[in-house]
Each structure stands twice: as structure tokens, then as C-alpha cells.
Amino acid sequence: MIRTMALAMLLAASFPALASEQAKAQVDPAKGKEIAESVCVGCHGADGNSPTSANPILAGQMPEYLYKQLSNFSSVDGKPALRNNAIMGGMVAALSDEDMKSLSVYFSQQKMTPSVAKDEKLLAEGQALWRKGDFDKGIPACAGCHGPSGAGLPVQYPRLAGQYAEYTASQLMGFRSHERANDSEKMMRVIAGKLSDPQIRAVSEYIAGLR
């Protein structure tokens, strides 16, 4: 009886490990690299370091966040994509779930070439918003979720440090207008809705120089 119980406990303990191994088997960074070099290279670079500020730097980003965004660009069961973008919608249409996972892991493993802050006049205001927020307007400190250095919080909040200021600003404006609406609990839409254009430019510039 004791042996039977011990065996049952051992088997039960093995299932999570087995499931984890199966999940890992579905991710193939080599396949992700192949997709990046054939599909993503034009806009994001073969290693996720976008050559233009209109498109985000993906190298070094958290795989969970990258996978969520790729999934959100996809239409599921005929329903509109959570993140509406004609170009990205077309790009992910041919990708399987495993492809998206593999691509996400591949980009996360690449070394980021960070952007730089270009307008020093905006840095002081951007730093204040990042570190303290704006109490009068009910804007929380960005660092509260994305970390003092902008490294983010795995699974929950993405890495922002070194991202192009132009791209960050465009996304904040998208959240503010609700054009982008794939944020959990409308968190970014609420925060961005309180930011003025100058504040968006300032904090985006500061983010570009974060390390």
C-alpha cells in the first residue's frame, strides 16, 4: 500500500515536469530565427533591432510580452484582432501558435542595441514623470510597473528602456485615443488619457535614454 501511494505521488509530481518539457519542445528558436530573417527583417531587423524609429526594437524584450502582442494581432474565430494593425495582421496570419512562441523566444534572446535620448530639454520632465508621476493629474510613476531602470517586470510589464522615443510616443497616443486597446484592465488607456502631448514627448525621450 505504501509503495503504491509512493508511486502515485511520484507520477503526479512528474506530470508538471513532463508538461513543461512538452511546452519547451514546442519552442524552436532556430525556427524563430528563420521567420525573423524572412518575414520580420524588413521592419524589425533580423535580430530585432529595428533600423527605423517607426517600428519597435524587439531584441531583448520579454518573450511573454512579445507572444501576447503577436497573438493580439491575430483574428481568432472570425473575431476582430485585439490589436488592430493591417500590416502586422497580415504578417502573423501565416504564423502558427508555435511559430509565434518560437519567434518571441528568439527575439528575447537577442542583444538589444538601445536608442538614445536626443532632446536634453525634455529629460528633466520625463525623469520626473518616470520616477514620481504627476500627483495633481493622478498619473502614477512609470517606474512603479516598468522598474526604475525600465527593465520591466517579467510576464506582467514589458521592458521599455532604450526603446525609440518616436515609437513609445505613438503607442502612448494610441492608448490615449483608444486606437490601441489591448492593455489589461485598461491600465494604459487610463494613464495615457491623463498625459498631455508635451508629457508624452518628455517621458518617451527619457525612456529612450534609460539603461
Secondary structure, 3 states (H helix, E strand, C coil): CHHHHHHHHHHHHHHHHHHHHHHHHCCCHHHHHHHHHHHHHHHHCCCCCCCCCCCCCCCCCCHHHHHHHHHHCCCECCECCCCCCHHHHHHHCCCCHHHHHHHHHHHHCCCCCCCCCCCHHHHHHHHHHHHCCEHHHCECCCHHHHCCCCCCECCCECCCCCCCHHHHHHHHHHHHHCCCCCCHHHHHHHHHCCCCHHHHHHHHHHHHHCC
